[in-house]
């Protein structure tokens, strides 16, 4: 579906150089701290910035050769964009209907009711959560094949996020050829939605893994200095000095559980994996 090969973009204080691939039928997370390169990657895919090198292909076609028809197959939510605040939802629907040949007006208005979004109210008077719902709804209302979602659940409470999770699952279930690329700072988004994850830091991909593997096989080992010295470090990805000794990230939890019964082993949740991969020292 999407293939990025050695994508490069240079700024005075930041350089992006990354490669990744997303298959049809998958929901893929792009994770990392602020300024890591997530938004730059999204904008390069969409042609909003000109790369300094590399190649991006989507739907089997170089994105530099995209036609208007190709772009109709993409649904987008960007954190720093949206509809004019002086428009109403009805105005937004009229814009979408003119932009997209396959805009599903009935679907759009039906979900406006479910999300309790007022049609006549100016969008500038919407809450942050209401604006987030509207942007996601607009992205999935024109039969897109590929969604790019940059922090789509920002400002949503738990119930509203669950509603969007359901909407995105239904979007994927309707067509096995679809795919989603999503970024989020909310780990539950990633654990609930994503099949696999790319982690980006300082413009480079530093980890790729299936989400289920991270949740099942990754762990934090909490050890004192003597335990750390005796530890087989072949499967330690990163370690960090702590007050009590060391915290070590591994992707072989079972190995250490079976061979070091005296050490403390904690589940390697996504937030902890991100922190250790960025703050920890490589063995």
C-alpha positions as CSV (number, residue, x, y, z in Angstrom):
1,X,0.0,0.0,0.0
2,X,2.6,2.6,1.2
3,X,6.3,2.3,0.7
4,X,8.8,4.9,1.8
5,X,12.4,4.4,0.8
6,X,15.2,6.6,2.3
7,X,12.9,9.6,2.6
8,X,15.1,12.6,3.4
9,X,14.1,16.1,4.4
10,X,16.7,18.6,5.8
11,X,16.0,21.6,7.9
12,X,18.6,23.8,9.7
13,X,17.9,22.1,13.0
14,X,16.4,18.7,12.0
15,X,16.9,16.0,9.4
16,X,14.5,13.3,8.4
17,X,15.9,10.0,6.9
18,X,13.5,7.1,7.2
19,X,12.1,4.1,5.4
20,X,8.9,2.2,6.2
21,X,6.3,0.0,4.6
22,X,2.6,-0.4,5.3
23,X,0.5,-3.3,3.9
24,X,-3.1,-3.4,2.9
25,X,-5.4,-4.5,5.7
26,X,-3.3,-3.1,8.5
27,X,-3.4,-0.3,11.0
28,X,0.1,1.0,11.6
29,X,1.2,3.4,14.3
30,X,4.0,5.9,13.9
31,X,5.2,6.8,17.4
32,X,7.8,8.9,19.0
33,X,8.3,12.2,20.9
34,X,7.4,15.6,19.7
35,X,9.8,16.8,17.0
36,X,10.8,13.2,16.1
37,X,9.6,13.5,12.4
38,X,6.1,12.1,12.5
39,X,4.3,15.2,11.0
40,X,7.1,15.8,8.5
41,X,6.7,12.2,7.3
42,X,2.9,12.7,6.9
43,X,3.3,15.9,5.0
44,X,5.9,14.4,2.7
45,X,3.5,11.5,1.9
46,X,0.7,14.1,1.1
47,X,3.0,16.3,-1.0
48,X,2.7,19.2,1.3
49,X,6.5,19.5,1.5
50,X,9.1,18.6,-1.1
51,X,11.5,15.8,0.0
52,X,15.2,16.3,-0.5
53,X,15.7,12.7,-1.4
54,X,14.2,9.2,-1.4
55,X,11.0,7.8,-2.9
56,X,7.4,7.5,-1.7
57,X,5.0,5.2,-3.5
58,X,1.3,4.7,-2.6
59,X,-1.2,2.4,-4.3
60,X,1.8,1.2,-6.3
61,X,2.5,4.6,-7.8
62,X,5.1,7.3,-7.1
63,X,3.3,10.1,-5.2
64,X,5.0,12.7,-7.3
65,X,2.9,11.4,-10.2
66,X,-0.4,11.4,-8.4
67,X,-3.5,12.7,-10.1
68,X,-6.6,14.3,-8.5
69,X,-8.3,10.9,-8.7
70,X,-5.4,9.3,-6.8
71,X,-5.7,11.8,-4.0
72,X,-9.4,11.1,-3.7
73,X,-8.5,7.7,-2.3
74,X,-6.7,9.3,0.8
75,X,-8.5,10.4,4.0
76,X,-6.5,12.8,6.1
77,X,-6.5,14.2,9.7
78,X,-3.6,16.6,10.4
79,X,-3.2,18.1,13.9
80,X,-2.6,21.6,12.5
81,X,-5.4,21.8,9.9
82,X,-9.1,21.7,9.7
83,X,-12.2,23.5,8.4
84,X,-12.6,27.3,8.7
85,X,-13.9,28.2,12.1
86,X,-16.5,30.5,10.5
87,X,-18.1,27.6,8.6
88,X,-20.9,25.4,10.0
89,X,-20.9,21.6,9.6
90,X,-23.4,22.0,6.8
91,X,-20.9,24.3,5.1
92,X,-18.2,21.6,5.6
93,X,-20.4,19.0,4.1
94,X,-21.0,21.1,1.0
95,X,-17.2,21.5,0.6
96,X,-16.7,17.7,1.0
97,X,-19.4,17.0,-1.5
98,X,-17.7,19.1,-4.1
99,X,-14.2,17.7,-3.4
100,X,-14.9,14.0,-3.4
101,X,-16.9,12.1,-6.0
102,X,-17.7,9.3,-3.5
103,X,-18.6,11.5,-0.5
104,X,-21.4,9.7,1.4
105,X,-23.6,12.4,2.6
106,X,-26.1,10.1,4.3
107,X,-23.3,8.4,6.3
108,X,-21.8,11.8,7.2
109,X,-25.0,13.3,8.6
110,X,-26.0,10.0,10.3
111,X,-22.7,10.1,12.3
112,X,-23.1,13.8,13.0
113,X,-26.1,12.8,15.1
114,X,-24.3,9.9,16.8
115,X,-21.4,12.3,17.7
116,X,-23.9,15.0,18.7
117,X,-22.3,17.6,16.5
118,X,-24.7,20.5,15.8
119,X,-25.0,21.3,12.1
120,X,-25.7,25.0,12.3
121,X,-23.2,26.0,15.0
122,X,-19.9,27.7,13.8
123,X,-17.0,25.3,14.0
124,X,-14.9,28.0,15.9
125,X,-17.4,27.5,18.8
126,X,-16.8,23.7,18.9
127,X,-14.9,22.2,21.7
128,X,-11.5,20.6,20.9
129,X,-13.1,17.1,21.1
130,X,-16.0,18.1,18.7
131,X,-13.5,19.4,16.2
132,X,-11.5,16.1,16.4
133,X,-14.7,14.1,15.8
134,X,-15.6,16.2,12.8
135,X,-12.1,15.8,11.2
136,X,-12.1,12.0,11.6
137,X,-15.7,11.8,10.2
138,X,-14.7,13.9,7.2
139,X,-11.7,11.7,6.5
140,X,-13.7,8.4,6.4
141,X,-16.8,9.7,4.6
142,X,-15.6,9.4,1.0
143,X,-14.7,5.8,0.6
144,X,-10.9,6.3,1.1
145,X,-8.5,3.4,0.7
146,X,-5.8,4.9,2.9
147,X,-6.1,7.1,6.0
148,X,-3.4,9.3,7.5
149,X,-4.4,10.3,11.0
150,X,-2.1,12.6,12.9
151,X,-3.1,12.7,16.6
152,X,-6.8,12.1,15.8
153,X,-8.1,11.6,19.4
154,X,-6.5,14.8,20.9
155,X,-9.0,16.4,23.2
156,X,-11.4,13.4,23.3
157,X,-12.6,11.8,26.5
158,X,-12.6,8.1,27.0
159,X,-16.1,7.6,25.7
160,X,-15.5,9.7,22.6
161,X,-12.3,7.8,21.9
162,X,-14.1,4.5,22.1
163,X,-16.6,5.8,19.6
164,X,-13.8,6.7,17.2
165,X,-12.1,3.3,17.7
166,X,-15.4,1.6,16.7
167,X,-15.7,3.8,13.7
168,X,-12.2,3.1,12.5
169,X,-12.6,-0.7,13.1
170,X,-15.8,-0.6,11.0
171,X,-13.9,1.4,8.3
172,X,-11.3,-1.4,8.1
173,X,-13.8,-4.3,8.2
174,X,-15.7,-2.9,5.2
175,X,-12.8,-3.4,2.9
176,X,-9.7,-5.6,3.5
177,X,-7.7,-3.5,1.0
178,X,-7.8,-0.4,3.2
179,X,-5.0,0.7,5.5
180,X,-4.4,3.3,8.2
181,X,-1.3,5.1,9.3
182,X,-1.8,6.8,12.7
183,X,0.2,8.7,15.2
184,X,-0.9,9.2,18.8
185,X,0.5,10.1,22.2
186,X,-2.2,8.0,23.9
187,X,-0.8,4.5,24.3
188,X,-4.3,3.0,24.6
189,X,-5.0,4.2,21.1
190,X,-2.0,2.3,19.8
191,X,-2.7,-0.9,21.8
192,X,-6.4,-0.9,20.8
193,X,-6.1,0.0,17.1
194,X,-2.6,-0.9,15.7
195,X,-1.4,-4.1,14.2
196,X,2.2,-2.9,14.2
197,X,4.3,0.1,15.2
198,X,7.2,2.1,13.8
199,X,9.1,4.2,16.3
200,X,10.8,7.3,15.1
201,X,13.4,9.4,16.9
202,X,15.5,12.3,15.6
203,X,14.2,11.6,12.1
204,X,15.1,7.9,12.0
205,X,13.2,4.7,12.5
206,X,14.7,3.0,15.6
207,X,12.2,0.2,16.1
208,X,9.6,-1.8,14.2
209,X,7.5,-4.4,15.8
210,X,4.0,-6.0,15.9
211,X,1.9,-4.5,18.7
212,X,1.1,-8.0,20.0
213,X,4.8,-8.8,20.3
214,X,5.5,-5.7,22.2
215,X,2.7,-6.4,24.7
216,X,3.6,-10.0,25.1
217,X,7.4,-10.3,24.7
218,X,8.8,-6.9,25.8
219,X,9.5,-6.3,29.5
220,X,11.5,-4.1,31.9
221,X,14.0,-5.8,34.1
222,X,14.6,-4.0,37.4
223,X,17.9,-5.2,38.8
224,X,20.5,-4.1,41.4
225,X,24.1,-3.5,40.4
226,X,25.2,-7.1,41.2
227,X,22.3,-8.6,39.3
228,X,23.1,-6.3,36.4
229,X,26.7,-7.4,36.3
230,X,25.7,-11.1,36.2
231,X,22.9,-10.6,33.6
232,X,23.2,-12.1,30.1
233,X,22.9,-9.0,28.1
234,X,22.4,-10.6,24.6
235,X,18.7,-9.7,24.7
236,X,18.9,-6.3,26.4
237,X,17.9,-3.6,23.9
238,X,18.5,-0.6,26.2
239,X,19.3,0.0,29.8
240,X,19.2,3.0,32.1
241,X,20.8,3.7,35.5
242,X,18.3,4.2,38.3
243,X,18.6,4.9,42.0
244,X,18.2,1.2,42.9
245,X,20.4,-0.1,40.1
246,X,19.3,-0.5,36.5
247,X,16.2,-0.7,34.4
248,X,16.7,-2.9,31.3
249,X,14.4,-3.2,28.2
250,X,14.3,-6.7,26.6
251,X,12.2,-8.3,23.9
252,X,12.8,-11.7,25.4
253,X,10.8,-11.6,28.6
254,X,10.4,-15.4,28.8
255,X,14.1,-16.0,28.6
256,X,14.8,-13.8,31.7
257,X,11.8,-15.1,33.6
258,X,13.1,-18.7,33.2
259,X,16.8,-18.1,33.7
260,X,16.7,-15.3,36.4
261,X,13.9,-16.1,38.8
262,X,15.2,-13.6,41.4
263,X,14.9,-10.4,39.3
264,X,11.9,-8.1,39.0
265,X,10.2,-8.2,35.6
266,X,7.5,-5.7,34.7
267,X,5.3,-5.6,31.6
268,X,6.8,-3.5,28.8
269,X,3.9,-1.3,27.9
270,X,4.2,1.0,24.9
271,X,5.0,4.1,26.9
272,X,7.8,2.4,28.7
273,X,9.2,1.0,25.5
274,X,9.2,4.4,23.9
275,X,10.9,6.0,27.0
276,X,13.6,3.3,27.2
277,X,14.4,3.3,23.5
278,X,14.9,7.0,23.6
279,X,16.4,7.6,27.0
280,X,18.2,4.3,27.5
281,X,21.7,3.3,26.6
282,X,22.3,0.7,23.9
283,X,24.3,-2.4,25.2
